[in-house]
Every structure is written in structure tokens, then in C-alpha cells.
Amino acid sequence: MAKVAVVGGTGHLGNAIAKRLVKAGHEVTIGSRSADSAEAAARELGESVDFGANADVAAGQDFVLVAVPYSAHASTLADIRDAVGGAIVIDTTVPLVPPKVMRVQLPAAGSAAMEARDHLGPEVKLVSAFHNVAAHRLATGEDVDCDVLVFGDDIEARGATVDLICGIGMRGLAAGALCNSAAAEALTSILIFLNKTYAADGAGIRFTGLTKAPPIG
């Protein structure tokens, strides 16, 4: 089992992923800018779940999952940059810019993932994932009919992240270099539009014909 810090574990997506990680038997630590919020979220997940400030929980982990709004992306990465060490950083951030969240608005760097690379530096094992999965569907603990695309330049880190995702009841798929994250980040706005237009309860994506793809769960 892995040691995983969920930075932003008090938010909807971070908390939902943390629940699945705990259920799968991983050693989970919840991080937040607010110690009280982190403690409350950790206690809801179980007595075995630790908590602390973002910079503190990022140290000594196998994975550091960043699940914060785009508005807090840069400051959160600055907080954890010196602490992550050899951990694999999984960035879930999507560059949504309210109020026009149904329009694709990628940053000048090309994607939030590429901005994360700039903030963390090239020595950090960085991947991006979980852009197209509805947090409230993840939180149910039930099967979610959605693939999770994983992007990264470090092939081993990308593969380890795919394995982690498959172990919490979803199908992770290696989707290429970190720059490819732009496609999934952009797709989030399209999914938000589809949810509203067709009254969907968390539309997702599923790739067909992948006979060698890893099994779910």
C-alpha cells in the first residue's frame, strides 16, 4: 500500500478521492490551508487518517495528490514544492475561469499541468489526472462509468499512477506526455456544458476498443 497526501483534501474532489484511497487500504494524510478543516475532514474518513498543513503533509509520501481550485493552484504548489522530494505529484487542477466555465480557457503555458511543471521544477515527478470525473460520483464509492486519463513525461510515474487509480475502482489510462493534459483539461468545460444541456448527473468519458487496457478495480 502507498502513502498518499491529498493536498486540498477538504474540497469535493480531494475528499472523494481520499475516501477511495482509504477504502483501498492506503495510508492517507489530508492537507489544507486550515488545520481545523484538515482535522475535520480526516476524522470523517477514519481515525487512521492523519492531517496537517499542506507543506507539512507533502513530505515523506509516495504520492502527493493536488486537488485545489485553479485560483489556488500556484500558491499551493509553492507551498509544497520544497517538501515533495521524490514523491509522485498528481495534479488534478483544471483551469476553469468563472463565470464562463463552459468555455475552454487554457492558460498561456498550454495547460494547468504545464504551469505546474514551471512551478515545481523539472526534477519533480509530475503527472496530471482526474480532470474529467465528477467529484460527487466519486464520493458515492460506487462504480463510475468514466476512464481516468493520466499524463506525464516520466513513464514510471505515469504507470504507477495508473496502477493507483485502477486500485481504487476505476480504469486509469496512460495518455502520453504532460503537454497532452491540455486535451483533458479542455474537455472539462465541454462536460460541464453537456451536463447542463442534457441534464446529466456527471457525464464522463469512456474509451472503447482498448483490449490491452488495465481492468477496472
N, C-alpha and C positions, 0 to 999 in steps of 0.2 A: 504494500500500500504506500501511497505517496503523501508527503507533507505539502499541503496546499494553503497558501494565504489568499483570501479573497478580499482584495482591496476595493472598497465600495460594497462590502457585504451587507450593508444595511439597506441598499437600494433593491428594487424589484428583481432585476436580472441577477445581480450578485447573490442575493439571498436565495433565489430559486436554484441557482447552480450549486450553492453551498449545501442546500438540503440534499441534493442528489449525491454530492460528494460524501457527505456524512453517511447517508444510507448505504453507499458502496463500501464504506469502511475506511475511507481516507482520513488522515489526521488534518483537520481543518481549523484555521485561525481566521477570525473575522477582523478586518481592518476598517477604520473610519476616521474621519477628521474629529469626530466627537467620541470620547471614551465611553460616555454613558450610552450612546446609541450602539456602539460596538458591543458593549456588555449585554444590553437588552437583546440584541439580535442573536448573540452567541447563546444566551440562556434559553432562548426559544428553540434552538437547534439541539441542545443537549448539554449536559454537564461536562462532557469530554471536549467541547469546543472552546478554544482559547480566544482571546480578543486583545485589541490594543490599537494604538495609533498606527496609521499607515506605514510610516517609516520603520517602526519597531517590528511589525509583523512580517515585513518583507524579507527580513534577514533569516538565513538558515533554512530556506524552503527548497523543495524540489520544483514547485510551480508557484508563480505569483500571478493570479488572475486579476486583471484590472477591469472593473465594471463600474465606470463612472460616466456621468453626462459629458458631452463634448466641452461644455463650458468649464469643467473642472479637469479636463484631460491634461493640459500642460502642467498645471500646478501639482497634480497628483504624481505625475511621472518625475517631476523634480524632487518630490518628497522621497520617493523610493529608489531613485537612480543609484545612490551610493550604497544601498543596502542589499540589492537583489543578488549580487555576486554571480554564482554560476547557475542560478535558478532559471528555468524557462519562464519567460514573461508572456502571458496570454492576454492580448489586448482585445477587448470586445467593443471598443468605442466606435460609434458611428457619428459622422459629422453632421448631425441634424441641426438646422438653424431655424428656430421658431421665428415667426409663426408658420412659415412655409415649409413644413416638414414633409409634405408630399411632393416636393421638388428636389431633385438631386442638386446638391450644393457642395461638391468636393472642394477641399482646400487647395491652395496653390501648390503644395507639395505633392498633390495627386491623390492622397488619402490620409485618413487619420493614422493609419498604420505607418506610413512613411514619415509623418510628423513624429510619431513615437520613436522611430529609429533615430531621428535627429536629436530628440530629447535624451534618449538613453545612451546613445553611442553605439558604434558598430560591434563592440565586444560583447554586448548583452545578447543572450539567446532569445530573440523576439519572434513570436508568431501572433497572428490575429485569427479570431474565430468568434462564433456565436452572434454574428450580425443579423441573421435572418430568422431567429427563433423567438417567438412571443414569450415574454417572461411569465405571464400568468398561466400559460400552458405548461411551461417547465415546472412551475410551482406545484402543480397538481400531483406530480410524481407518476403520472400515467404515461403511457407511450405517446410520443409526439411524432406525428407523421411529417417529419422535416429532417433533411440532411443538414449537417453542420460542416461548412467548408473551412478548412484550415490552411492558412497561407504563411509562408516563411522561407527565408533563404537558407536556414540551417536545416538540412534534410532530417537529421536525427531528432532535433527538437520538434519538427513538424510531425514526424512519425510518433513520437512519444505523446504528443498532444492528441493525435487521432486515437491512440490506444486509450488515453484517459477518458475521452468523450465516449468511445464505444463502451467503456466500463460503467458508465452511468446511464445506460439505457438508450443511447442514441447512436446514429451512424455518423462517424466523423469521416471526412474525405479530404485527402491531401489535394489541394487545388493550386499548387505551384508557388511561385515566388511571392515575396511580401508585397511587391507592387501590384499583384493581381487582386489584392484586397479591395482595390477601388471598385471592382465589379460588385462584390457583395455589399460593400458599404452603400453604393448607389442603389442597389436592389431594395434596401430597406425602405427608402422613400416610396418605391413602387408598391411594395407590400402594404404600406400604410394606406396608400391610395386604394388598392384593391380591397382592403378590409372595410374601408368606408363605403366604397362604391357598391360592393356586393354584400354588405352586411355580414362579413366573415368574422369568425371568432379566432383570429390569429392565423392568417394564411401563412403558409411556409413553402419551401421548395423541396422537391424530391427528384433526383437524377435516376433515370432508368437505363437499363442495358449494361450496367456495370457488374459483370459477372464475377469479377475478382475483388469487388469492394468488400470491406470488412463487414461481418454480421453485426446486427444491432444487439446491444446488451452483452 
